[in-house]
Amino acid sequence: MHVIVTVCFCVVTSAQMCLLTTVLDVQRAQGWRAQDPLKNRDWDIYSFHVNSTVTSRYATTIITSRVANRIDQSQEIEFHVKIPKMAFISKFKMTIEGQTYDGVVKQKEEAQQQYTQAVSRGQSAGIVSSVGRTLEEFKTSVTVAALSKVTFELTYEELLKRRLGKYELLIHARPMQPVADFKIDVYINERPGINFLEIKGGLSTKELAKAITKTHASSEAWVHFYPSKEQQSQCDSCGEQGLNGDLVIVYDVHRNTSMGELKESKGYFVHHFAPSDLPRIPKNVVFIIDRSGSMHGRKMEQTREALLKILVDLAEDDHFGLITFDYSVSTWKKELLPANQQNLEAAKSFARHIHDRGATDINAAVLEGTAMLNRNPREGSASLLILLTDGDPTTGETNLEKIHKNVKEAIGKKFPLYCLGFGMDVNFEFLEKMALENSGVGRRIYEDSDAALQLQGFYEEVATPLLTDVQMVYVGGANLTQTNFSQYYNGSEIVVSGQITDNNIETFTAEVIATSTIPTDEPIEARPDSHIQRLWAYLTVKQLLDKEVQSSGKAKEKVKKEALDLCLKYGFVTPLTSMVVTKPQGEASQVAHKPKEGEKPSGPMPGFSGPRFSFMSGQAGYPGEQNYHHQRKHTSTPGSQLVFQFIPKVFNVFEIRALCRPVKFFHTDLNKPFLYGSRFVHRGIIALKQERAFLKLLPQSWKHRIV
């Protein structure tokens, strides 16, 4: 018998929970067969429409899929789409034989019972999961009677964010087969006028470009994408299964006044503020670079590459500093230096010689960066800290709450801290909270060939500060979203929304106060717009979710309740709510949860039938990697079924397909690792020789067959 063992590993640290999944594809064995869900399918997607409307940068997108069961017996039919991560699902319904089944948004705890029951039956109950950098996957199914039809309709909403002088509306299309009636329609209405309009993405290349039409007239724009069935197989990632890619609509608006654009509707307002005709402010920036052992290999190479290019982009009146850290903290220079040619060349030489080693002392590194900025105040400048790390604090101060407290007290709201988490193993929640508490943002840098470009792209967003200490003041306004901003950068946008007291627009005024020069204009006039209330709700919920991350105790519960009430009122699926997808009688409901950043999908692995083994190791008490040396056999915390067993020379060659994350094995006798898998790549095949490590997860009968 021919056996293939595929093992998915992930790094286990003392402060992390690790999901290990083993999938066995045993050829010709009873009950095991690889399936292609697209082959021999007796149902047809005869219509697939995507309709997106954008008003005041607020996008509402409706995906409608119509499917026919072509055979004379009932069968299960799937609806499978991907949507932007920043979007909130707000509506889902299925229509079968004239009967409509609507999804119902509930508090997450209320939906948990249905979720648990479905999981206990072996069903994939959580039907939303993260996919890659920018998308989430929504997947459900329903049984449709013989020769009958079903219509699926999903609605999601998002506020487009301005980055580097443009907005991007991303629409992903993968209907899983060529569709006779396939349409994407986008309508954009921006009262200030549309400055430019571009179409990008894989679905705009080659023959598919001929299927796109766009019309741009002053404040309105239309984009239509109507590919034929033949064209749907003619893009780089398309094929027999039809379209598979993104259509990205890129645009910006005219900015007629430096005070921005104000719109109101039914007692709500939104203020878009993005002046571009301001002088840039010199900046003081400190880069804090993790050089611990986990940054080994490609991560370190890409970090050096990005840092060298960022240094070139510094303006001559900028001042900068470089800090590297592992178990100790090293500074290039003790003080900030101007970005002249001589200093830049010396800094580049320093950057080229940054090498990985040791543990991770995040606390000491960030405090040193903060002290460096505090020692070098410059009037008329903007200061910022940028931290790049791929791991948890493992030495020095390792208590996460104490680190947050130390950093917050040291910065004292004087400048923002931006935290970049490299890879999927980083404790992103820890970094995100630390950034949000200090007027910054957390951003994940994905381990990929373009990681250096991701780092450069983030820096470009904050490279040109135009205003500091920005306060948005609204007389006659209430229930306002965030109104204080530490800095405003060229190419970005400040958006504030709220309610108008007593719905009296005559007494409502807007004012911007900031450290810099804002040209005075005539007062901005509020214009009507019917989408403002939902925009306000979306933005308020987003900011309350960020605030919840930073809060604790009673304050956290209060913020959570406020956000939850809005989610339930407006029907948003968020981390606090779930949508129960109701189905015809006799079929179990499914539950749509909003996944957190980096959360792994649950449920059966697509493309396989038969058993799937999933093992969850507990968090408390799980030893760090230093303890592996001394253990020939280790069992994780009680309740876990995971056993590590190190077996030398079991196989001459043992193939491991790394589906998830790097893995580190340690020799059982020698005080050193015999394999450091930092360069494992997605679906790469690694052959291990001499010493062998084996996960004892299989029934005894399978183990005998393999050996």
BELCOR-V601483 format. One record per pair of residues at least 4 apart in sequence whose C-alpha atoms are under 7 Angstrom apart, sorted by the first residue. I is the first residue (numbers start at 1). J is the second residue. If there is no record, write none. Layout:
BEGIN
i=I j=J
i=I j=J
END
This chain:
BEGIN
i=2 j=27
i=3 j=26
i=3 j=27
i=3 j=706
i=4 j=24
i=4 j=25
i=4 j=26
i=5 j=24
i=5 j=25
i=6 j=22
i=6 j=23
i=6 j=24
i=6 j=656
i=6 j=657
i=7 j=21
i=7 j=22
i=7 j=23
i=7 j=656
i=7 j=657
i=7 j=658
i=8 j=20
i=8 j=21
i=8 j=22
i=8 j=657
i=8 j=658
i=8 j=659
i=8 j=660
i=9 j=20
i=9 j=658
i=9 j=660
i=9 j=661
i=9 j=663
i=10 j=18
i=10 j=20
i=10 j=660
i=10 j=661
i=10 j=662
i=10 j=663
i=11 j=661
i=11 j=662
i=11 j=663
i=11 j=664
i=12 j=16
i=12 j=18
i=13 j=624
i=13 j=625
i=14 j=622
i=14 j=623
i=14 j=624
i=15 j=619
i=16 j=619
i=17 j=617
i=17 j=618
i=17 j=619
i=18 j=616
i=18 j=617
i=19 j=615
i=19 j=616
i=19 j=617
i=20 j=614
i=20 j=615
i=20 j=616
i=21 j=613
i=21 j=614
i=21 j=615
i=22 j=613
i=22 j=614
i=23 j=612
i=23 j=613
i=25 j=32
i=25 j=33
i=25 j=34
i=26 j=32
i=27 j=32
i=27 j=33
i=31 j=610
i=32 j=609
i=32 j=610
i=33 j=608
i=33 j=609
i=34 j=607
i=34 j=608
i=34 j=609
i=35 j=607
i=35 j=608
i=35 j=609
i=36 j=607
i=37 j=607
i=42 j=69
i=42 j=70
i=42 j=71
i=43 j=67
i=43 j=68
i=43 j=69
i=43 j=70
i=44 j=67
i=44 j=68
i=44 j=69
i=45 j=65
i=45 j=66
i=45 j=67
i=45 j=68
i=45 j=179
i=46 j=66
i=46 j=67
i=46 j=179
i=46 j=180
i=46 j=181
i=47 j=65
i=47 j=66
i=47 j=179
i=47 j=180
i=47 j=181
i=47 j=182
i=48 j=64
i=48 j=65
i=48 j=66
i=48 j=179
i=48 j=181
i=48 j=182
i=48 j=183
i=49 j=63
i=49 j=64
i=49 j=65
i=49 j=182
i=49 j=183
i=49 j=184
i=50 j=61
i=50 j=62
i=50 j=63
i=50 j=64
i=50 j=183
i=50 j=184
i=50 j=185
i=51 j=61
i=51 j=62
i=51 j=63
i=51 j=184
i=51 j=185
i=51 j=186
i=52 j=59
i=52 j=60
i=52 j=61
i=52 j=62
i=52 j=185
i=52 j=186
i=52 j=187
i=53 j=59
i=53 j=60
i=53 j=61
i=53 j=186
i=53 j=187
i=53 j=188
i=54 j=58
i=54 j=59
i=54 j=60
i=54 j=187
i=54 j=188
i=54 j=189
i=55 j=59
i=55 j=188
i=55 j=189
i=55 j=190
i=56 j=190
i=57 j=159
i=57 j=160
i=58 j=158
i=58 j=159
i=58 j=160
i=58 j=535
i=59 j=157
i=59 j=158
i=59 j=159
i=60 j=156
i=60 j=157
i=60 j=158
i=61 j=155
i=61 j=156
i=61 j=157
i=62 j=153
i=62 j=154
i=62 j=155
i=62 j=156
i=63 j=153
i=63 j=154
i=63 j=155
i=64 j=152
i=64 j=153
i=64 j=154
i=65 j=151
i=65 j=152
i=65 j=153
i=66 j=150
i=66 j=151
i=66 j=152
i=67 j=149
i=67 j=150
i=67 j=151
i=68 j=147
i=68 j=148
i=68 j=149
i=68 j=150
i=69 j=144
i=69 j=146
i=69 j=147
i=69 j=148
i=69 j=149
i=70 j=147
i=71 j=146
i=71 j=147
i=72 j=146
i=72 j=147
i=73 j=145
i=73 j=146
i=74 j=143
i=74 j=144
i=74 j=145
i=74 j=146
i=75 j=143
i=75 j=144
i=75 j=145
i=76 j=141
i=76 j=142
i=76 j=143
i=76 j=144
i=77 j=141
i=77 j=142
i=77 j=143
i=77 j=144
i=78 j=140
i=78 j=141
i=78 j=142
i=79 j=139
i=79 j=140
i=79 j=141
i=79 j=152
i=80 j=138
i=80 j=139
i=80 j=140
i=81 j=137
i=81 j=138
i=81 j=139
i=81 j=174
i=82 j=135
i=82 j=136
i=82 j=137
i=82 j=138
i=82 j=172
i=83 j=135
i=83 j=136
i=83 j=137
i=83 j=172
i=84 j=134
i=84 j=135
i=84 j=136
i=85 j=134
i=85 j=135
i=85 j=136
i=86 j=158
i=87 j=156
i=87 j=157
i=87 j=158
i=88 j=156
i=88 j=157
i=88 j=158
i=88 j=572
i=88 j=573
i=88 j=574
i=89 j=155
i=89 j=156
i=89 j=157
i=89 j=572
i=89 j=573
i=90 j=155
i=90 j=156
i=90 j=157
i=90 j=571
i=90 j=572
i=90 j=573
i=91 j=103
i=91 j=154
i=91 j=155
i=91 j=156
i=92 j=102
i=92 j=103
i=92 j=153
i=92 j=154
i=92 j=155
i=93 j=100
i=93 j=101
i=93 j=102
i=93 j=103
i=93 j=152
i=93 j=153
i=93 j=154
i=94 j=100
i=94 j=101
i=94 j=102
i=94 j=150
i=94 j=151
i=94 j=152
i=94 j=153
i=95 j=99
i=95 j=100
i=95 j=101
i=95 j=150
i=95 j=151
i=95 j=152
i=96 j=100
i=96 j=149
i=96 j=150
i=96 j=151
i=101 j=582
i=101 j=583
i=102 j=581
i=102 j=582
i=103 j=579
i=103 j=580
i=103 j=581
i=103 j=582
i=104 j=579
i=104 j=580
i=104 j=581
i=105 j=568
i=105 j=571
i=105 j=573
i=105 j=577
i=105 j=578
i=105 j=579
i=105 j=580
i=106 j=110
i=106 j=111
i=106 j=568
i=106 j=577
i=106 j=578
i=106 j=579
i=107 j=111
i=107 j=576
i=107 j=577
i=107 j=578
i=108 j=112
i=108 j=576
i=108 j=577
i=108 j=578
i=111 j=115
i=111 j=578
i=111 j=580
i=111 j=591
i=112 j=116
i=113 j=117
i=114 j=118
i=115 j=119
i=115 j=125
i=115 j=590
i=115 j=591
i=116 j=120
i=117 j=121
i=118 j=122
i=118 j=123
i=118 j=125
i=119 j=123
i=119 j=124
i=119 j=125
i=123 j=603
i=124 j=602
i=124 j=603
i=124 j=604
i=125 j=590
i=125 j=591
i=126 j=590
i=126 j=591
i=126 j=592
i=126 j=593
i=126 j=602
i=127 j=138
i=127 j=139
i=127 j=140
i=127 j=591
i=127 j=592
i=128 j=136
i=128 j=137
i=128 j=138
i=128 j=139
i=128 j=592
i=128 j=593
i=128 j=594
i=128 j=595
i=129 j=136
i=129 j=137
i=129 j=138
i=129 j=595
i=129 j=600
i=129 j=601
i=130 j=135
i=130 j=136
i=130 j=137
i=130 j=595
i=130 j=598
i=130 j=599
i=130 j=600
i=130 j=601
i=131 j=135
i=131 j=136
i=131 j=137
i=144 j=148
i=144 j=149
i=160 j=167
i=160 j=168
i=160 j=169
i=161 j=167
i=162 j=166
i=162 j=167
i=162 j=491
i=162 j=492
i=162 j=493
i=163 j=167
i=163 j=461
i=163 j=491
i=163 j=492
i=164 j=461
i=164 j=491
i=164 j=492
i=165 j=252
i=165 j=491
i=165 j=492
i=166 j=250
i=166 j=251
i=166 j=252
i=167 j=250
i=167 j=251
i=167 j=252
i=168 j=248
i=168 j=249
i=168 j=250
i=168 j=251
i=169 j=248
i=169 j=249
i=169 j=250
i=170 j=246
i=170 j=247
i=170 j=248
i=170 j=249
i=171 j=246
i=171 j=247
i=171 j=248
i=172 j=245
i=172 j=246
i=172 j=247
i=173 j=243
i=173 j=244
i=173 j=245
i=173 j=246
i=174 j=243
i=174 j=244
i=174 j=245
i=175 j=243
i=176 j=241
i=176 j=242
i=177 j=241
i=177 j=242
i=178 j=229
i=178 j=232
i=178 j=241
i=178 j=242
i=178 j=243
i=179 j=229
i=180 j=228
i=180 j=229
i=182 j=226
i=182 j=227
i=183 j=225
i=183 j=226
i=184 j=224
i=184 j=225
i=184 j=226
i=185 j=223
i=185 j=224
i=185 j=225
i=186 j=222
i=186 j=223
i=186 j=224
i=187 j=221
i=187 j=222
i=187 j=223
i=188 j=220
i=188 j=221
i=188 j=222
i=189 j=219
i=189 j=220
i=189 j=221
i=190 j=194
i=190 j=219
i=190 j=220
i=191 j=219
i=192 j=219
i=192 j=253
i=192 j=254
i=192 j=255
i=193 j=218
i=193 j=219
i=193 j=253
i=193 j=254
i=194 j=218
i=194 j=219
i=194 j=220
i=194 j=252
i=194 j=253
i=194 j=254
i=195 j=252
i=195 j=253
i=195 j=254
i=196 j=251
i=196 j=252
i=197 j=250
i=197 j=251
i=198 j=249
i=198 j=250
i=198 j=251
i=199 j=204
i=199 j=248
i=199 j=249
i=199 j=250
i=200 j=204
i=200 j=247
i=200 j=248
i=200 j=249
i=201 j=246
i=201 j=247
i=201 j=248
i=202 j=235
i=202 j=245
i=202 j=246
i=202 j=247
i=203 j=208
i=203 j=235
i=203 j=245
i=203 j=246
i=203 j=247
i=204 j=208
i=204 j=209
i=204 j=247
i=205 j=209
i=205 j=235
i=206 j=235
i=207 j=231
i=207 j=234
i=208 j=227
i=208 j=231
i=208 j=234
i=208 j=235
i=211 j=225
i=211 j=226
i=211 j=227
i=212 j=224
i=212 j=225
i=212 j=226
i=213 j=223
i=213 j=224
i=213 j=225
i=214 j=222
i=214 j=223
i=214 j=224
i=215 j=221
i=215 j=222
i=215 j=223
i=216 j=220
i=216 j=221
i=216 j=222
i=217 j=221
i=227 j=231
i=227 j=232
i=228 j=232
i=232 j=238
i=232 j=242
i=232 j=243
i=233 j=238
i=233 j=239
i=233 j=240
i=233 j=242
i=233 j=243
i=234 j=238
i=234 j=239
i=237 j=244
i=237 j=245
i=238 j=242
i=238 j=243
i=238 j=244
i=255 j=260
i=257 j=521
i=258 j=275
i=258 j=519
i=259 j=273
i=259 j=524
i=260 j=271
i=260 j=272
i=260 j=273
i=260 j=274
i=260 j=275
i=261 j=271
i=261 j=272
i=261 j=273
i=262 j=270
i=262 j=271
i=262 j=272
i=262 j=524
i=262 j=525
i=262 j=526
i=262 j=527
i=263 j=269
i=263 j=270
i=263 j=271
i=263 j=526
i=263 j=527
i=263 j=528
i=263 j=529
i=264 j=268
i=264 j=269
i=264 j=270
i=264 j=526
i=264 j=527
i=264 j=528
i=264 j=529
i=264 j=532
i=265 j=269
i=265 j=528
i=265 j=529
i=265 j=530
i=265 j=532
i=267 j=499
i=267 j=500
i=267 j=503
i=268 j=498
i=268 j=499
i=268 j=500
i=268 j=532
i=268 j=533
i=269 j=497
i=269 j=498
i=269 j=499
i=269 j=500
i=269 j=532
i=270 j=496
i=270 j=497
i=270 j=498
i=270 j=532
i=271 j=495
i=271 j=496
i=271 j=497
i=272 j=493
i=272 j=494
i=272 j=495
i=272 j=496
i=273 j=493
i=273 j=494
i=273 j=495
i=274 j=492
i=274 j=493
i=274 j=494
i=276 j=490
i=278 j=466
i=279 j=466
i=280 j=464
i=280 j=465
i=280 j=466
i=281 j=380
i=281 j=381
i=281 j=382
i=281 j=465
i=281 j=466
i=282 j=317
i=282 j=318
i=282 j=381
i=282 j=382
i=283 j=318
i=283 j=319
i=283 j=381
i=283 j=382
i=283 j=383
i=284 j=318
i=284 j=319
i=284 j=320
i=284 j=381
i=284 j=382
i=284 j=383
i=284 j=384
i=285 j=319
i=285 j=320
i=285 j=321
i=285 j=383
i=285 j=384
i=285 j=385
i=286 j=320
i=286 j=321
i=286 j=322
i=286 j=369
i=286 j=384
i=286 j=385
i=286 j=386
i=287 j=321
i=287 j=322
i=287 j=323
i=287 j=385
i=287 j=386
i=287 j=387
i=288 j=322
i=288 j=323
i=288 j=324
i=288 j=365
i=288 j=369
i=288 j=386
i=288 j=387
i=288 j=388
i=289 j=323
i=289 j=324
i=289 j=325
i=289 j=387
i=289 j=388
i=289 j=389
i=290 j=324
i=290 j=325
i=290 j=326
i=290 j=388
i=290 j=389
i=291 j=295
i=291 j=324
i=291 j=325
i=291 j=326
i=291 j=355
i=291 j=356
i=291 j=357
i=292 j=325
i=292 j=326
i=292 j=356
i=292 j=357
i=292 j=358
i=292 j=359
i=292 j=360
i=293 j=356
i=293 j=357
i=293 j=358
i=293 j=359
i=295 j=299
i=295 j=300
i=295 j=356
i=295 j=390
i=296 j=300
i=296 j=356
i=296 j=678
i=297 j=301
i=297 j=678
i=297 j=679
i=298 j=302
i=299 j=303
i=300 j=304
i=300 j=356
i=301 j=305
i=302 j=306
i=302 j=451
i=302 j=452
i=303 j=307
i=303 j=452
i=304 j=308
i=304 j=351
i=304 j=352
i=305 j=309
i=305 j=452
i=306 j=310
i=306 j=452
i=306 j=453
i=306 j=455
i=306 j=456
i=307 j=311
i=308 j=312
i=308 j=348
i=308 j=351
i=309 j=313
i=310 j=314
i=310 j=456
i=311 j=344
i=314 j=318
i=314 j=339
i=315 j=339
i=316 j=338
i=316 j=339
i=316 j=340
i=317 j=338
i=317 j=339
i=318 j=338
i=318 j=339
i=319 j=336
i=319 j=337
i=319 j=338
i=319 j=339
i=320 j=336
i=320 j=337
i=320 j=338
i=320 j=339
i=321 j=332
i=321 j=333
i=321 j=335
i=321 j=336
i=321 j=337
i=322 j=331
i=322 j=332
i=323 j=330
i=323 j=331
i=323 j=332
i=324 j=329
i=324 j=330
i=324 j=331
i=325 j=329
i=325 j=330
i=325 j=360
i=325 j=361
i=325 j=365
i=326 j=357
i=326 j=358
i=326 j=359
i=326 j=360
i=326 j=361
i=327 j=358
i=327 j=359
i=327 j=360
i=327 j=361
i=327 j=395
i=328 j=361
i=329 j=364
i=329 j=365
i=335 j=372
i=336 j=376
i=339 j=343
i=339 j=344
i=340 j=344
i=341 j=345
i=342 j=346
i=343 j=347
i=344 j=348
i=345 j=349
i=346 j=350
i=347 j=351
i=348 j=352
i=349 j=353
i=350 j=354
i=359 j=394
i=359 j=395
i=360 j=392
i=360 j=393
i=360 j=394
i=360 j=395
i=361 j=365
i=361 j=393
i=361 j=394
i=361 j=395
i=361 j=396
i=362 j=366
i=362 j=393
i=363 j=367
i=363 j=397
i=363 j=403
i=364 j=368
i=365 j=369
i=366 j=370
i=367 j=371
i=367 j=407
i=367 j=410
i=368 j=372
i=369 j=373
i=370 j=374
i=370 j=410
i=370 j=411
i=371 j=375
i=372 j=376
i=373 j=377
i=382 j=465
i=382 j=468
i=383 j=415
i=384 j=415
i=384 j=416
i=384 j=417
i=385 j=416
i=385 j=417
i=385 j=418
i=386 j=417
i=386 j=418
i=386 j=419
i=387 j=418
i=387 j=419
i=387 j=420
i=388 j=419
i=388 j=420
i=388 j=421
i=388 j=422
i=389 j=420
i=389 j=421
i=389 j=422
i=390 j=421
i=390 j=422
i=390 j=423
i=390 j=426
i=391 j=425
i=391 j=426
i=391 j=427
i=392 j=426
i=392 j=427
i=393 j=398
i=394 j=398
i=397 j=403
i=399 j=403
i=400 j=404
i=401 j=405
i=402 j=406
i=403 j=407
i=404 j=408
i=404 j=434
i=405 j=409
i=406 j=410
i=407 j=411
i=408 j=412
i=408 j=437
i=408 j=438
i=411 j=415
i=413 j=438
i=415 j=486
i=416 j=438
i=416 j=439
i=416 j=440
i=416 j=486
i=417 j=435
i=417 j=438
i=417 j=439
i=417 j=440
i=418 j=435
i=418 j=440
i=418 j=441
i=418 j=442
i=419 j=431
i=419 j=432
i=419 j=435
i=419 j=441
i=419 j=442
i=419 j=443
i=420 j=442
i=420 j=443
i=420 j=444
i=420 j=445
i=421 j=426
i=421 j=428
i=421 j=443
i=421 j=444
i=421 j=445
i=422 j=426
i=422 j=444
i=422 j=445
i=422 j=446
i=422 j=447
i=423 j=444
i=423 j=445
i=423 j=446
i=423 j=447
i=424 j=598
i=427 j=431
i=428 j=432
i=429 j=433
i=430 j=434
i=431 j=435
i=431 j=442
i=432 j=436
i=432 j=441
i=432 j=442
i=433 j=437
i=433 j=549
i=433 j=550
i=434 j=438
i=435 j=439
i=435 j=440
i=435 j=441
i=435 j=442
i=436 j=440
i=436 j=441
i=436 j=550
i=437 j=550
i=439 j=486
i=445 j=451
i=445 j=454
i=446 j=451
i=447 j=451
i=450 j=454
i=451 j=455
i=452 j=456
i=453 j=457
i=454 j=458
i=455 j=459
i=456 j=460
i=457 j=461
i=459 j=463
i=462 j=489
i=464 j=489
i=464 j=490
i=465 j=487
i=465 j=488
i=465 j=489
i=465 j=490
i=466 j=488
i=466 j=489
i=466 j=490
i=467 j=487
i=467 j=488
i=467 j=514
i=467 j=515
i=467 j=516
i=468 j=486
i=468 j=487
i=468 j=488
i=468 j=514
i=468 j=515
i=469 j=485
i=469 j=486
i=469 j=487
i=469 j=514
i=469 j=515
i=470 j=484
i=470 j=485
i=470 j=486
i=470 j=487
i=470 j=513
i=470 j=514
i=470 j=515
i=471 j=483
i=471 j=484
i=471 j=485
i=471 j=512
i=471 j=513
i=471 j=514
i=472 j=483
i=472 j=484
i=472 j=511
i=472 j=512
i=472 j=513
i=473 j=510
i=473 j=511
i=473 j=512
i=474 j=509
i=474 j=510
i=474 j=511
i=475 j=508
i=475 j=509
i=475 j=510
i=476 j=500
i=476 j=501
i=476 j=507
i=476 j=508
i=476 j=509
i=477 j=498
i=477 j=499
i=477 j=500
i=477 j=501
i=477 j=508
i=478 j=498
i=478 j=499
i=478 j=500
i=478 j=501
i=479 j=498
i=479 j=499
i=480 j=497
i=480 j=498
i=480 j=499
i=481 j=496
i=481 j=497
i=481 j=498
i=481 j=540
i=482 j=496
i=483 j=496
i=497 j=536
i=498 j=536
i=500 j=504
i=500 j=505
i=504 j=508
i=531 j=535
i=532 j=536
i=533 j=537
i=534 j=538
i=535 j=539
i=536 j=540
i=537 j=541
i=537 j=566
i=538 j=542
i=539 j=543
i=540 j=544
i=541 j=545
i=541 j=563
i=541 j=566
i=542 j=546
i=543 j=547
i=544 j=548
i=544 j=559
i=544 j=563
i=545 j=549
i=545 j=563
i=546 j=550
i=547 j=551
i=548 j=556
i=548 j=559
i=548 j=560
i=551 j=555
i=551 j=556
i=552 j=556
i=553 j=557
i=554 j=558
i=555 j=559
i=556 j=560
i=557 j=561
i=558 j=562
i=559 j=563
i=560 j=564
i=561 j=565
i=562 j=566
i=563 j=567
i=564 j=568
i=564 j=576
i=565 j=569
i=566 j=570
i=567 j=571
i=567 j=572
i=568 j=572
i=573 j=577
i=573 j=578
i=573 j=579
i=573 j=594
i=574 j=578
i=574 j=594
i=575 j=593
i=575 j=594
i=575 j=595
i=575 j=596
i=577 j=593
i=578 j=591
i=578 j=592
i=578 j=593
i=579 j=591
i=579 j=592
i=579 j=593
i=580 j=589
i=580 j=590
i=580 j=591
i=580 j=592
i=581 j=589
i=581 j=590
i=581 j=591
i=582 j=589
i=582 j=590
i=583 j=587
i=583 j=588
i=583 j=589
i=595 j=599
i=604 j=612
i=615 j=640
i=615 j=641
i=615 j=642
i=616 j=640
i=617 j=636
i=617 j=637
i=617 j=640
i=617 j=642
i=618 j=636
i=618 j=637
i=618 j=640
i=621 j=637
i=622 j=636
i=622 j=637
i=623 j=627
i=628 j=666
i=629 j=666
i=629 j=667
i=629 j=668
i=629 j=669
i=629 j=671
i=630 j=668
i=631 j=668
i=632 j=645
i=632 j=646
i=632 j=668
i=633 j=644
i=633 j=645
i=633 j=646
i=634 j=643
i=634 j=644
i=635 j=642
i=635 j=643
i=635 j=644
i=636 j=640
i=636 j=642
i=636 j=643
i=642 j=697
i=643 j=695
i=643 j=696
i=644 j=695
i=644 j=696
i=645 j=693
i=645 j=694
i=645 j=695
i=645 j=696
i=646 j=668
i=646 j=692
i=646 j=693
i=646 j=694
i=647 j=692
i=647 j=693
i=647 j=694
i=648 j=691
i=648 j=692
i=649 j=690
i=649 j=691
i=649 j=692
i=650 j=692
i=652 j=689
i=653 j=687
i=653 j=688
i=653 j=689
i=654 j=687
i=654 j=688
i=655 j=685
i=655 j=686
i=655 j=687
i=655 j=688
i=656 j=685
i=656 j=686
i=656 j=687
i=657 j=683
i=657 j=684
i=657 j=685
i=657 j=686
i=658 j=680
i=658 j=681
i=658 j=682
i=658 j=683
i=658 j=684
i=658 j=685
i=659 j=682
i=659 j=683
i=660 j=682
i=662 j=677
i=662 j=678
i=662 j=680
i=663 j=676
i=663 j=677
i=663 j=678
i=664 j=675
i=664 j=676
i=664 j=677
i=665 j=673
i=665 j=674
i=665 j=675
i=665 j=676
i=666 j=672
i=666 j=673
i=666 j=674
i=666 j=675
i=667 j=671
i=667 j=672
i=667 j=673
i=667 j=674
i=680 j=684
i=688 j=692
i=698 j=702
i=698 j=703
i=699 j=703
i=700 j=704
i=701 j=705
i=702 j=706
i=703 j=707
END
